[in-house]
Amino acid sequence: MSAGINGFGSASETGGAALLGLGYDIPMSRSVSLTPYWNGYALSYSNGDANVGQIGLAITVH
């Protein structure tokens, strides 16, 4: 990716990324489920890298 702004110059980066998510529906009743989940993100680019993990609990009403 590259970007340029008149009067400020330009910049460019190259890299890759990955995403993984896991979750499981736990029925609580005929119309409600709880879903614990985990999402992981990782990216690496020419000036560094970053990793993020996210956990949560979703409530689904059917």
PDBQT receptor file of N, H, CA, C and O in Angstrom, charges set to zero:
ATOM      1  N   MET A   1       0.841  -1.156   0.000  1.00  0.00    +0.000 N 
ATOM      2  CA  MET A   1       0.000   0.000   0.000  1.00  0.00    +0.000 C 
ATOM      3  C   MET A   1       0.891   1.225   0.000  1.00  0.00    +0.000 C 
ATOM      4  O   MET A   1       1.936   1.231   0.650  1.00  0.00    +0.000 OA
ATOM      5  N   SER A   2       0.500   2.243  -0.707  1.00  0.00    +0.000 N 
ATOM      6  H   SER A   2      -0.349   2.238  -1.235  1.00  0.00    +0.000 HD
ATOM      7  CA  SER A   2       1.250   3.493  -0.682  1.00  0.00    +0.000 C 
ATOM      8  C   SER A   2       0.269   4.660  -0.675  1.00  0.00    +0.000 C 
ATOM      9  O   SER A   2      -0.861   4.552  -1.152  1.00  0.00    +0.000 OA
ATOM     10  N   ALA A   3       0.730   5.768  -0.125  1.00  0.00    +0.000 N 
ATOM     11  H   ALA A   3       1.648   5.856   0.263  1.00  0.00    +0.000 HD
ATOM     12  CA  ALA A   3      -0.105   6.968  -0.053  1.00  0.00    +0.000 C 
ATOM     13  C   ALA A   3       0.784   8.186  -0.210  1.00  0.00    +0.000 C 
ATOM     14  O   ALA A   3       1.942   8.177   0.208  1.00  0.00    +0.000 OA
ATOM     15  N   GLY A   4       0.248   9.218  -0.803  1.00  0.00    +0.000 N 
ATOM     16  H   GLY A   4      -0.693   9.225  -1.142  1.00  0.00    +0.000 HD
ATOM     17  CA  GLY A   4       0.989  10.459  -0.959  1.00  0.00    +0.000 C 
ATOM     18  C   GLY A   4       0.069  11.657  -0.798  1.00  0.00    +0.000 C 
ATOM     19  O   GLY A   4      -1.083  11.635  -1.233  1.00  0.00    +0.000 OA
ATOM     20  N   ILE A   5       0.589  12.698  -0.169  1.00  0.00    +0.000 N 
ATOM     21  H   ILE A   5       1.524  12.715   0.184  1.00  0.00    +0.000 HD
ATOM     22  CA  ILE A   5      -0.159  13.938   0.018  1.00  0.00    +0.000 C 
ATOM     23  C   ILE A   5       0.734  15.072  -0.464  1.00  0.00    +0.000 C 
ATOM     24  O   ILE A   5       1.882  15.190  -0.033  1.00  0.00    +0.000 OA
ATOM     25  N   ASN A   6       0.209  15.903  -1.355  1.00  0.00    +0.000 N 
ATOM     26  H   ASN A   6      -0.723  15.806  -1.704  1.00  0.00    +0.000 HD
ATOM     27  CA  ASN A   6       0.984  17.023  -1.879  1.00  0.00    +0.000 C 
ATOM     28  C   ASN A   6       1.533  17.872  -0.742  1.00  0.00    +0.000 C 
ATOM     29  O   ASN A   6       0.797  18.265   0.163  1.00  0.00    +0.000 OA
ATOM     30  N   GLY A   7       2.821  18.147  -0.795  1.00  0.00    +0.000 N 
ATOM     31  H   GLY A   7       3.418  17.828  -1.531  1.00  0.00    +0.000 HD
ATOM     32  CA  GLY A   7       3.470  18.965   0.213  1.00  0.00    +0.000 C 
ATOM     33  C   GLY A   7       3.972  18.190   1.426  1.00  0.00    +0.000 C 
ATOM     34  O   GLY A   7       4.705  18.741   2.247  1.00  0.00    +0.000 OA
ATOM     35  N   PHE A   8       3.584  16.908   1.552  1.00  0.00    +0.000 N 
ATOM     36  H   PHE A   8       2.989  16.461   0.885  1.00  0.00    +0.000 HD
ATOM     37  CA  PHE A   8       4.006  16.109   2.702  1.00  0.00    +0.000 C 
ATOM     38  C   PHE A   8       4.805  14.872   2.314  1.00  0.00    +0.000 C 
ATOM     39  O   PHE A   8       5.366  14.215   3.191  1.00  0.00    +0.000 OA
ATOM     40  N   GLY A   9       4.873  14.539   1.053  1.00  0.00    +0.000 N 
ATOM     41  H   GLY A   9       4.417  15.073   0.341  1.00  0.00    +0.000 HD
ATOM     42  CA  GLY A   9       5.617  13.366   0.620  1.00  0.00    +0.000 C 
ATOM     43  C   GLY A   9       4.725  12.144   0.494  1.00  0.00    +0.000 C 
ATOM     44  O   GLY A   9       3.507  12.256   0.356  1.00  0.00    +0.000 OA
ATOM     45  N   SER A  10       5.355  10.970   0.543  1.00  0.00    +0.000 N 
ATOM     46  H   SER A  10       6.344  10.879   0.655  1.00  0.00    +0.000 HD
ATOM     47  CA  SER A  10       4.599   9.726   0.391  1.00  0.00    +0.000 C 
ATOM     48  C   SER A  10       5.194   8.652   1.299  1.00  0.00    +0.000 C 
ATOM     49  O   SER A  10       6.291   8.804   1.836  1.00  0.00    +0.000 OA
ATOM     50  N   ALA A  11       4.449   7.574   1.454  1.00  0.00    +0.000 N 
ATOM     51  H   ALA A  11       3.558   7.450   1.018  1.00  0.00    +0.000 HD
ATOM     52  CA  ALA A  11       4.897   6.448   2.274  1.00  0.00    +0.000 C 
ATOM     53  C   ALA A  11       4.337   5.167   1.679  1.00  0.00    +0.000 C 
ATOM     54  O   ALA A  11       3.307   5.182   1.004  1.00  0.00    +0.000 OA
ATOM     55  N   SER A  12       5.019   4.063   1.933  1.00  0.00    +0.000 N 
ATOM     56  H   SER A  12       5.855   4.051   2.481  1.00  0.00    +0.000 HD
ATOM     57  CA  SER A  12       4.512   2.774   1.466  1.00  0.00    +0.000 C 
ATOM     58  C   SER A  12       4.884   1.693   2.476  1.00  0.00    +0.000 C 
ATOM     59  O   SER A  12       5.888   1.800   3.181  1.00  0.00    +0.000 OA
ATOM     60  N   GLU A  13       4.065   0.664   2.532  1.00  0.00    +0.000 N 
ATOM     61  H   GLU A  13       3.249   0.577   1.960  1.00  0.00    +0.000 HD
ATOM     62  CA  GLU A  13       4.258  -0.472   3.437  1.00  0.00    +0.000 C 
ATOM     63  C   GLU A  13       3.892  -1.744   2.691  1.00  0.00    +0.000 C 
ATOM     64  O   GLU A  13       3.027  -1.730   1.815  1.00  0.00    +0.000 OA
ATOM     65  N   THR A  14       4.548  -2.839   3.036  1.00  0.00    +0.000 N 
ATOM     66  H   THR A  14       5.251  -2.851   3.747  1.00  0.00    +0.000 HD
ATOM     67  CA  THR A  14       4.166  -4.158   2.535  1.00  0.00    +0.000 C 
ATOM     68  C   THR A  14       4.127  -5.112   3.720  1.00  0.00    +0.000 C 
ATOM     69  O   THR A  14       4.846  -4.925   4.701  1.00  0.00    +0.000 OA
ATOM     70  N   GLY A  15       3.291  -6.127   3.624  1.00  0.00    +0.000 N 
ATOM     71  H   GLY A  15       2.707  -6.279   2.827  1.00  0.00    +0.000 HD
ATOM     72  CA  GLY A  15       3.221  -7.079   4.726  1.00  0.00    +0.000 C 
ATOM     73  C   GLY A  15       2.108  -8.084   4.544  1.00  0.00    +0.000 C 
ATOM     74  O   GLY A  15       1.466  -8.145   3.495  1.00  0.00    +0.000 OA
ATOM     75  N   GLY A  16       1.889  -8.871   5.584  1.00  0.00    +0.000 N 
ATOM     76  H   GLY A  16       2.411  -8.821   6.436  1.00  0.00    +0.000 HD
ATOM     77  CA  GLY A  16       0.850  -9.895   5.557  1.00  0.00    +0.000 C 
ATOM     78  C   GLY A  16       0.098  -9.909   6.876  1.00  0.00    +0.000 C 
ATOM     79  O   GLY A  16       0.532  -9.313   7.862  1.00  0.00    +0.000 OA
ATOM     80  N   ALA A  17      -1.039 -10.599   6.880  1.00  0.00    +0.000 N 
ATOM     81  H   ALA A  17      -1.392 -11.083   6.079  1.00  0.00    +0.000 HD
ATOM     82  CA  ALA A  17      -1.862 -10.660   8.088  1.00  0.00    +0.000 C 
ATOM     83  C   ALA A  17      -2.598 -11.989   8.149  1.00  0.00    +0.000 C 
ATOM     84  O   ALA A  17      -2.793 -12.651   7.129  1.00  0.00    +0.000 OA
ATOM     85  N   ALA A  18      -3.008 -12.376   9.367  1.00  0.00    +0.000 N 
ATOM     86  H   ALA A  18      -2.849 -11.838  10.195  1.00  0.00    +0.000 HD
ATOM     87  CA  ALA A  18      -3.786 -13.602   9.572  1.00  0.00    +0.000 C 
ATOM     88  C   ALA A  18      -4.834 -13.345  10.651  1.00  0.00    +0.000 C 
ATOM     89  O   ALA A  18      -4.639 -12.514  11.539  1.00  0.00    +0.000 OA
ATOM     90  N   LEU A  19      -5.943 -14.067  10.561  1.00  0.00    +0.000 N 
ATOM     91  H   LEU A  19      -6.101 -14.741   9.840  1.00  0.00    +0.000 HD
ATOM     92  CA  LEU A  19      -7.045 -13.944  11.511  1.00  0.00    +0.000 C 
ATOM     93  C   LEU A  19      -7.567 -15.331  11.834  1.00  0.00    +0.000 C 
ATOM     94  O   LEU A  19      -7.763 -16.150  10.936  1.00  0.00    +0.000 OA
ATOM     95  N   LEU A  20      -7.797 -15.601  13.128  1.00  0.00    +0.000 N 
ATOM     96  H   LEU A  20      -7.638 -14.936  13.858  1.00  0.00    +0.000 HD
ATOM     97  CA  LEU A  20      -8.359 -16.886  13.554  1.00  0.00    +0.000 C 
ATOM     98  C   LEU A  20      -9.397 -16.612  14.627  1.00  0.00    +0.000 C 
ATOM     99  O   LEU A  20      -9.153 -15.827  15.544  1.00  0.00    +0.000 OA
ATOM    100  N   GLY A  21     -10.550 -17.251  14.519  1.00  0.00    +0.000 N 
ATOM    101  H   GLY A  21     -10.748 -17.888  13.774  1.00  0.00    +0.000 HD
ATOM    102  CA  GLY A  21     -11.602 -17.087  15.518  1.00  0.00    +0.000 C 
ATOM    103  C   GLY A  21     -12.187 -18.429  15.918  1.00  0.00    +0.000 C 
ATOM    104  O   GLY A  21     -12.388 -19.305  15.077  1.00  0.00    +0.000 OA
ATOM    105  N   LEU A  22     -12.462 -18.586  17.212  1.00  0.00    +0.000 N 
ATOM    106  H   LEU A  22     -12.300 -17.874  17.895  1.00  0.00    +0.000 HD
ATOM    107  CA  LEU A  22     -13.064 -19.806  17.738  1.00  0.00    +0.000 C 
ATOM    108  C   LEU A  22     -14.226 -19.436  18.649  1.00  0.00    +0.000 C 
ATOM    109  O   LEU A  22     -14.147 -18.467  19.405  1.00  0.00    +0.000 OA
ATOM    110  N   GLY A  23     -15.300 -20.206  18.575  1.00  0.00    +0.000 N 
ATOM    111  H   GLY A  23     -15.364 -20.993  17.961  1.00  0.00    +0.000 HD
ATOM    112  CA  GLY A  23     -16.441 -19.981  19.450  1.00  0.00    +0.000 C 
ATOM    113  C   GLY A  23     -17.298 -21.229  19.511  1.00  0.00    +0.000 C 
ATOM    114  O   GLY A  23     -17.206 -22.101  18.647  1.00  0.00    +0.000 OA
ATOM    115  N   TYR A  24     -18.140 -21.311  20.545  1.00  0.00    +0.000 N 
ATOM    116  H   TYR A  24     -18.215 -20.602  21.247  1.00  0.00    +0.000 HD
ATOM    117  CA  TYR A  24     -19.005 -22.479  20.698  1.00  0.00    +0.000 C 
ATOM    118  C   TYR A  24     -20.342 -22.035  21.283  1.00  0.00    +0.000 C 
ATOM    119  O   TYR A  24     -20.382 -21.375  22.321  1.00  0.00    +0.000 OA
ATOM    120  N   ASP A  25     -21.442 -22.402  20.612  1.00  0.00    +0.000 N 
ATOM    121  H   ASP A  25     -21.410 -22.938  19.769  1.00  0.00    +0.000 HD
ATOM    122  CA  ASP A  25     -22.784 -22.076  21.104  1.00  0.00    +0.000 C 
ATOM    123  C   ASP A  25     -23.191 -23.035  22.208  1.00  0.00    +0.000 C 
ATOM    124  O   ASP A  25     -23.136 -24.253  22.035  1.00  0.00    +0.000 OA
ATOM    125  N   ILE A  26     -23.598 -22.483  23.345  1.00  0.00    +0.000 N 
ATOM    126  H   ILE A  26     -23.643 -21.494  23.485  1.00  0.00    +0.000 HD
ATOM    127  CA  ILE A  26     -24.098 -23.275  24.465  1.00  0.00    +0.000 C 
ATOM    128  C   ILE A  26     -25.580 -22.936  24.633  1.00  0.00    +0.000 C 
ATOM    129  O   ILE A  26     -25.912 -21.830  25.059  1.00  0.00    +0.000 OA
ATOM    130  N   PRO A  27     -26.477 -23.875  24.304  1.00  0.00    +0.000 N 
ATOM    131  CA  PRO A  27     -27.909 -23.586  24.441  1.00  0.00    +0.000 C 
ATOM    132  C   PRO A  27     -28.291 -23.395  25.913  1.00  0.00    +0.000 C 
ATOM    133  O   PRO A  27     -27.944 -24.217  26.760  1.00  0.00    +0.000 OA
ATOM    134  N   MET A  28     -28.999 -22.316  26.206  1.00  0.00    +0.000 N 
ATOM    135  H   MET A  28     -29.281 -21.647  25.517  1.00  0.00    +0.000 HD
ATOM    136  CA  MET A  28     -29.482 -22.054  27.558  1.00  0.00    +0.000 C 
ATOM    137  C   MET A  28     -30.977 -22.367  27.665  1.00  0.00    +0.000 C 
ATOM    138  O   MET A  28     -31.468 -22.739  28.731  1.00  0.00    +0.000 OA
ATOM    139  N   SER A  29     -31.684 -22.215  26.563  1.00  0.00    +0.000 N 
ATOM    140  H   SER A  29     -31.285 -21.913  25.697  1.00  0.00    +0.000 HD
ATOM    141  CA  SER A  29     -33.100 -22.555  26.463  1.00  0.00    +0.000 C 
ATOM    142  C   SER A  29     -33.393 -22.772  24.982  1.00  0.00    +0.000 C 
ATOM    143  O   SER A  29     -32.474 -22.770  24.164  1.00  0.00    +0.000 OA
ATOM    144  N   ARG A  30     -34.653 -22.958  24.631  1.00  0.00    +0.000 N 
ATOM    145  H   ARG A  30     -35.401 -22.960  25.296  1.00  0.00    +0.000 HD
ATOM    146  CA  ARG A  30     -34.989 -23.174  23.216  1.00  0.00    +0.000 C 
ATOM    147  C   ARG A  30     -34.709 -21.934  22.374  1.00  0.00    +0.000 C 
ATOM    148  O   ARG A  30     -34.527 -22.042  21.161  1.00  0.00    +0.000 OA
ATOM    149  N   SER A  31     -34.672 -20.764  22.997  1.00  0.00    +0.000 N 
ATOM    150  H   SER A  31     -34.819 -20.676  23.982  1.00  0.00    +0.000 HD
ATOM    151  CA  SER A  31     -34.530 -19.533  22.224  1.00  0.00    +0.000 C 
ATOM    152  C   SER A  31     -33.302 -18.688  22.577  1.00  0.00    +0.000 C 
ATOM    153  O   SER A  31     -33.130 -17.605  22.016  1.00  0.00    +0.000 OA
ATOM    154  N   VAL A  32     -32.450 -19.151  23.487  1.00  0.00    +0.000 N 
ATOM    155  H   VAL A  32     -32.590 -20.030  23.943  1.00  0.00    +0.000 HD
ATOM    156  CA  VAL A  32     -31.280 -18.363  23.905  1.00  0.00    +0.000 C 
ATOM    157  C   VAL A  32     -30.039 -19.252  23.952  1.00  0.00    +0.000 C 
ATOM    158  O   VAL A  32     -30.077 -20.368  24.470  1.00  0.00    +0.000 OA
ATOM    159  N   SER A  33     -28.937 -18.735  23.400  1.00  0.00    +0.000 N 
ATOM    160  H   SER A  33     -28.906 -17.829  22.979  1.00  0.00    +0.000 HD
ATOM    161  CA  SER A  33     -27.639 -19.414  23.464  1.00  0.00    +0.000 C 
ATOM    162  C   SER A  33     -26.580 -18.435  23.951  1.00  0.00    +0.000 C 
ATOM    163  O   SER A  33     -26.637 -17.242  23.652  1.00  0.00    +0.000 OA
ATOM    164  N   LEU A  34     -25.616 -18.951  24.702  1.00  0.00    +0.000 N 
ATOM    165  H   LEU A  34     -25.569 -19.920  24.945  1.00  0.00    +0.000 HD
ATOM    166  CA  LEU A  34     -24.426 -18.187  25.071  1.00  0.00    +0.000 C 
ATOM    167  C   LEU A  34     -23.266 -18.706  24.237  1.00  0.00    +0.000 C 
ATOM    168  O   LEU A  34     -23.128 -19.912  24.031  1.00  0.00    +0.000 OA
ATOM    169  N   THR A  35     -22.431 -17.786  23.756  1.00  0.00    +0.000 N 
ATOM    170  H   THR A  35     -22.544 -16.806  23.923  1.00  0.00    +0.000 HD
ATOM    171  CA  THR A  35     -21.301 -18.176  22.923  1.00  0.00    +0.000 C 
ATOM    172  C   THR A  35     -20.018 -17.530  23.427  1.00  0.00    +0.000 C 
ATOM    173  O   THR A  35     -19.773 -16.357  23.148  1.00  0.00    +0.000 OA
ATOM    174  N   PRO A  36     -19.191 -18.272  24.165  1.00  0.00    +0.000 N 
ATOM    175  CA  PRO A  36     -17.861 -17.748  24.469  1.00  0.00    +0.000 C 
ATOM    176  C   PRO A  36     -17.013 -17.820  23.190  1.00  0.00    +0.000 C 
ATOM    177  O   PRO A  36     -17.117 -18.777  22.422  1.00  0.00    +0.000 OA
ATOM    178  N   TYR A  37     -16.180 -16.804  22.973  1.00  0.00    +0.000 N 
ATOM    179  H   TYR A  37     -16.095 -16.027  23.597  1.00  0.00    +0.000 HD
ATOM    180  CA  TYR A  37     -15.374 -16.798  21.748  1.00  0.00    +0.000 C 
ATOM    181  C   TYR A  37     -14.002 -16.192  21.999  1.00  0.00    +0.000 C 
ATOM    182  O   TYR A  37     -13.783 -15.471  22.973  1.00  0.00    +0.000 OA
ATOM    183  N   TRP A  38     -13.090 -16.504  21.094  1.00  0.00    +0.000 N 
ATOM    184  H   TRP A  38     -13.268 -17.089  20.302  1.00  0.00    +0.000 HD
ATOM    185  CA  TRP A  38     -11.745 -15.934  21.072  1.00  0.00    +0.000 C 
ATOM    186  C   TRP A  38     -11.405 -15.608  19.626  1.00  0.00    +0.000 C 
ATOM    187  O   TRP A  38     -11.614 -16.438  18.742  1.00  0.00    +0.000 OA
ATOM    188  N   ASN A  39     -10.886 -14.418  19.374  1.00  0.00    +0.000 N 
ATOM    189  H   ASN A  39     -10.716 -13.743  20.092  1.00  0.00    +0.000 HD
ATOM    190  CA  ASN A  39     -10.400 -14.005  18.063  1.00  0.00    +0.000 C 
ATOM    191  C   ASN A  39      -8.938 -13.601  18.202  1.00  0.00    +0.000 C 
ATOM    192  O   ASN A  39      -8.573 -12.902  19.148  1.00  0.00    +0.000 OA
ATOM    193  N   GLY A  40      -8.114 -14.030  17.282  1.00  0.00    +0.000 N 
ATOM    194  H   GLY A  40      -8.410 -14.598  16.514  1.00  0.00    +0.000 HD
ATOM    195  CA  GLY A  40      -6.709 -13.644  17.269  1.00  0.00    +0.000 C 
ATOM    196  C   GLY A  40      -6.347 -13.027  15.932  1.00  0.00    +0.000 C 
ATOM    197  O   GLY A  40      -6.735 -13.536  14.880  1.00  0.00    +0.000 OA
ATOM    198  N   TYR A  41      -5.608 -11.935  15.974  1.00  0.00    +0.000 N 
ATOM    199  H   TYR A  41      -5.294 -11.522  16.828  1.00  0.00    +0.000 HD
ATOM    200  CA  TYR A  41      -5.168 -11.231  14.781  1.00  0.00    +0.000 C 
ATOM    201  C   TYR A  41      -3.651 -11.090  14.844  1.00  0.00    +0.000 C 
ATOM    202  O   TYR A  41      -3.100 -10.832  15.914  1.00  0.00    +0.000 OA
ATOM    203  N   ALA A  42      -2.991 -11.251  13.744  1.00  0.00    +0.000 N 
ATOM    204  H   ALA A  42      -3.438 -11.461  12.875  1.00  0.00    +0.000 HD
ATOM    205  CA  ALA A  42      -1.545 -11.036  13.682  1.00  0.00    +0.000 C 
ATOM    206  C   ALA A  42      -1.208 -10.387  12.350  1.00  0.00    +0.000 C 
ATOM    207  O   ALA A  42      -1.762 -10.754  11.314  1.00  0.00    +0.000 OA
ATOM    208  N   LEU A  43      -0.305  -9.430  12.380  1.00  0.00    +0.000 N 
ATOM    209  H   LEU A  43       0.146  -9.132  13.222  1.00  0.00    +0.000 HD
ATOM    210  CA  LEU A  43       0.155  -8.831  11.137  1.00  0.00    +0.000 C 
ATOM    211  C   LEU A  43       1.620  -8.475  11.252  1.00  0.00    +0.000 C 
ATOM    212  O   LEU A  43       2.135  -8.184  12.332  1.00  0.00    +0.000 OA
ATOM    213  N   SER A  44       2.259  -8.506  10.131  1.00  0.00    +0.000 N 
ATOM    214  H   SER A  44       1.841  -8.743   9.254  1.00  0.00    +0.000 HD
ATOM    215  CA  SER A  44       3.668  -8.154  10.043  1.00  0.00    +0.000 C 
ATOM    216  C   SER A  44       3.840  -7.274   8.814  1.00  0.00    +0.000 C 
ATOM    217  O   SER A  44       3.359  -7.608   7.731  1.00  0.00    +0.000 OA
ATOM    218  N   TYR A  45       4.516  -6.166   8.981  1.00  0.00    +0.000 N 
ATOM    219  H   TYR A  45       4.907  -5.894   9.861  1.00  0.00    +0.000 HD
ATOM    220  CA  TYR A  45       4.743  -5.264   7.868  1.00  0.00    +0.000 C 
ATOM    221  C   TYR A  45       6.179  -4.768   7.914  1.00  0.00    +0.000 C 
ATOM    222  O   TYR A  45       6.928  -5.100   8.833  1.00  0.00    +0.000 OA
ATOM    223  N   SER A  46       6.556  -3.982   6.933  1.00  0.00    +0.000 N 
ATOM    224  H   SER A  46       5.948  -3.712   6.187  1.00  0.00    +0.000 HD
ATOM    225  CA  SER A  46       7.964  -3.645   6.770  1.00  0.00    +0.000 C 
ATOM    226  C   SER A  46       8.562  -2.866   7.945  1.00  0.00    +0.000 C 
ATOM    227  O   SER A  46       9.779  -2.903   8.125  1.00  0.00    +0.000 OA
ATOM    228  N   ASN A  47       7.772  -2.175   8.739  1.00  0.00    +0.000 N 
ATOM    229  H   ASN A  47       6.783  -2.145   8.593  1.00  0.00    +0.000 HD
ATOM    230  CA  ASN A  47       8.315  -1.410   9.871  1.00  0.00    +0.000 C 
ATOM    231  C   ASN A  47       7.972  -1.991  11.238  1.00  0.00    +0.000 C 
ATOM    232  O   ASN A  47       8.215  -1.331  12.248  1.00  0.00    +0.000 OA
ATOM    233  N   GLY A  48       7.415  -3.200  11.310  1.00  0.00    +0.000 N 
ATOM    234  H   GLY A  48       7.217  -3.736  10.489  1.00  0.00    +0.000 HD
ATOM    235  CA  GLY A  48       7.092  -3.778  12.609  1.00  0.00    +0.000 C 
ATOM    236  C   GLY A  48       6.051  -4.875  12.510  1.00  0.00    +0.000 C 
ATOM    237  O   GLY A  48       5.798  -5.416  11.434  1.00  0.00    +0.000 OA
ATOM    238  N   ASP A  49       5.448  -5.199  13.650  1.00  0.00    +0.000 N 
ATOM    239  H   ASP A  49       5.654  -4.760  14.525  1.00  0.00    +0.000 HD
ATOM    240  CA  ASP A  49       4.394  -6.211  13.666  1.00  0.00    +0.000 C 
ATOM    241  C   ASP A  49       3.441  -5.927  14.824  1.00  0.00    +0.000 C 
ATOM    242  O   ASP A  49       3.731  -5.109  15.697  1.00  0.00    +0.000 OA
ATOM    243  N   ALA A  50       2.302  -6.614  14.817  1.00  0.00    +0.000 N 
ATOM    244  H   ALA A  50       2.066  -7.278  14.108  1.00  0.00    +0.000 HD
ATOM    245  CA  ALA A  50       1.306  -6.446  15.875  1.00  0.00    +0.000 C 
ATOM    246  C   ALA A  50       0.529  -7.743  16.035  1.00  0.00    +0.000 C 
ATOM    247  O   ALA A  50       0.294  -8.463  15.064  1.00  0.00    +0.000 OA
ATOM    248  N   ASN A  51       0.136  -8.032  17.266  1.00  0.00    +0.000 N 
ATOM    249  H   ASN A  51       0.327  -7.447  18.054  1.00  0.00    +0.000 HD
ATOM    250  CA  ASN A  51      -0.682  -9.205  17.583  1.00  0.00    +0.000 C 
ATOM    251  C   ASN A  51      -1.771  -8.763  18.556  1.00  0.00    +0.000 C 
ATOM    252  O   ASN A  51      -1.504  -8.011  19.492  1.00  0.00    +0.000 OA
ATOM    253  N   VAL A  52      -2.993  -9.230  18.334  1.00  0.00    +0.000 N 
ATOM    254  H   VAL A  52      -3.210  -9.842  17.573  1.00  0.00    +0.000 HD
ATOM    255  CA  VAL A  52      -4.121  -8.863  19.185  1.00  0.00    +0.000 C 
ATOM    256  C   VAL A  52      -4.930 -10.108  19.488  1.00  0.00    +0.000 C 
ATOM    257  O   VAL A  52      -5.197 -10.908  18.592  1.00  0.00    +0.000 OA
ATOM    258  N   GLY A  53      -5.322 -10.279  20.739  1.00  0.00    +0.000 N 
ATOM    259  H   GLY A  53      -5.104  -9.629  21.467  1.00  0.00    +0.000 HD
ATOM    260  CA  GLY A  53      -6.230 -11.347  21.135  1.00  0.00    +0.000 C 
ATOM    261  C   GLY A  53      -7.486 -10.736  21.734  1.00  0.00    +0.000 C 
ATOM    262  O   GLY A  53      -7.409  -9.753  22.470  1.00  0.00    +0.000 OA
ATOM    263  N   GLN A  54      -8.635 -11.308  21.425  1.00  0.00    +0.000 N 
ATOM    264  H   GLN A  54      -8.697 -12.106  20.826  1.00  0.00    +0.000 HD
ATOM    265  CA  GLN A  54      -9.908 -10.793  21.922  1.00  0.00    +0.000 C 
ATOM    266  C   GLN A  54     -10.731 -11.953  22.453  1.00  0.00    +0.000 C 
ATOM    267  O   GLN A  54     -10.891 -12.964  21.768  1.00  0.00    +0.000 OA
ATOM    268  N   ILE A  55     -11.257 -11.821  23.671  1.00  0.00    +0.000 N 
ATOM    269  H   ILE A  55     -11.127 -11.000  24.227  1.00  0.00    +0.000 HD
ATOM    270  CA  ILE A  55     -12.171 -12.828  24.201  1.00  0.00    +0.000 C 
ATOM    271  C   ILE A  55     -13.494 -12.144  24.514  1.00  0.00    +0.000 C 
ATOM    272  O   ILE A  55     -13.534 -10.951  24.814  1.00  0.00    +0.000 OA
ATOM    273  N   GLY A  56     -14.575 -12.911  24.441  1.00  0.00    +0.000 N 
ATOM    274  H   GLY A  56     -14.543 -13.880  24.196  1.00  0.00    +0.000 HD
ATOM    275  CA  GLY A  56     -15.871 -12.309  24.719  1.00  0.00    +0.000 C 
ATOM    276  C   GLY A  56     -16.938 -13.358  24.949  1.00  0.00    +0.000 C 
ATOM    277  O   GLY A  56     -16.697 -14.562  24.853  1.00  0.00    +0.000 OA
ATOM    278  N   LEU A  57     -18.117 -12.864  25.254  1.00  0.00    +0.000 N 
ATOM    279  H   LEU A  57     -18.312 -11.887  25.332  1.00  0.00    +0.000 HD
ATOM    280  CA  LEU A  57     -19.274 -13.716  25.464  1.00  0.00    +0.000 C 
ATOM    281  C   LEU A  57     -20.444 -13.090  24.725  1.00  0.00    +0.000 C 
ATOM    282  O   LEU A  57     -20.833 -11.957  25.009  1.00  0.00    +0.000 OA
ATOM    283  N   ALA A  58     -21.002 -13.831  23.777  1.00  0.00    +0.000 N 
ATOM    284  H   ALA A  58     -20.685 -14.751  23.546  1.00  0.00    +0.000 HD
ATOM    285  CA  ALA A  58     -22.141 -13.356  22.998  1.00  0.00    +0.000 C 
ATOM    286  C   ALA A  58     -23.417 -14.015  23.498  1.00  0.00    +0.000 C 
ATOM    287  O   ALA A  58     -23.402 -15.165  23.937  1.00  0.00    +0.000 OA
ATOM    288  N   ILE A  59     -24.515 -13.283  23.430  1.00  0.00    +0.000 N 
ATOM    289  H   ILE A  59     -24.528 -12.348  23.074  1.00  0.00    +0.000 HD
ATOM    290  CA  ILE A  59     -25.838 -13.813  23.748  1.00  0.00    +0.000 C 
ATOM    291  C   ILE A  59     -26.660 -13.764  22.472  1.00  0.00    +0.000 C 
ATOM    292  O   ILE A  59     -26.805 -12.703  21.865  1.00  0.00    +0.000 OA
ATOM    293  N   THR A  60     -27.202 -14.908  22.060  1.00  0.00    +0.000 N 
ATOM    294  H   THR A  60     -27.084 -15.770  22.553  1.00  0.00    +0.000 HD
ATOM    295  CA  THR A  60     -28.005 -14.988  20.847  1.00  0.00    +0.000 C 
ATOM    296  C   THR A  60     -29.434 -15.358  21.207  1.00  0.00    +0.000 C 
ATOM    297  O   THR A  60     -29.678 -16.333  21.917  1.00  0.00    +0.000 OA
ATOM    298  N   VAL A  61     -30.378 -14.563  20.707  1.00  0.00    +0.000 N 
ATOM    299  H   VAL A  61     -30.180 -13.770  20.130  1.00  0.00    +0.000 HD
ATOM    300  CA  VAL A  61     -31.798 -14.869  20.872  1.00  0.00    +0.000 C 
ATOM    301  C   VAL A  61     -32.313 -15.317  19.516  1.00  0.00    +0.000 C 
ATOM    302  O   VAL A  61     -32.240 -14.556  18.551  1.00  0.00    +0.000 OA
ATOM    303  N   HIS A  62     -32.834 -16.537  19.420  1.00  0.00    +0.000 N 
ATOM    304  H   HIS A  62     -32.893 -17.155  20.204  1.00  0.00    +0.000 HD
ATOM    305  CA  HIS A  62     -33.285 -17.110  18.148  1.00  0.00    +0.000 C 
ATOM    306  C   HIS A  62     -34.748 -16.803  17.945  1.00  0.00    +0.000 C 
ATOM    307  O   HIS A  62     -35.327 -17.196  16.933  1.00  0.00    +0.000 OA
TER     308      HIS A  62
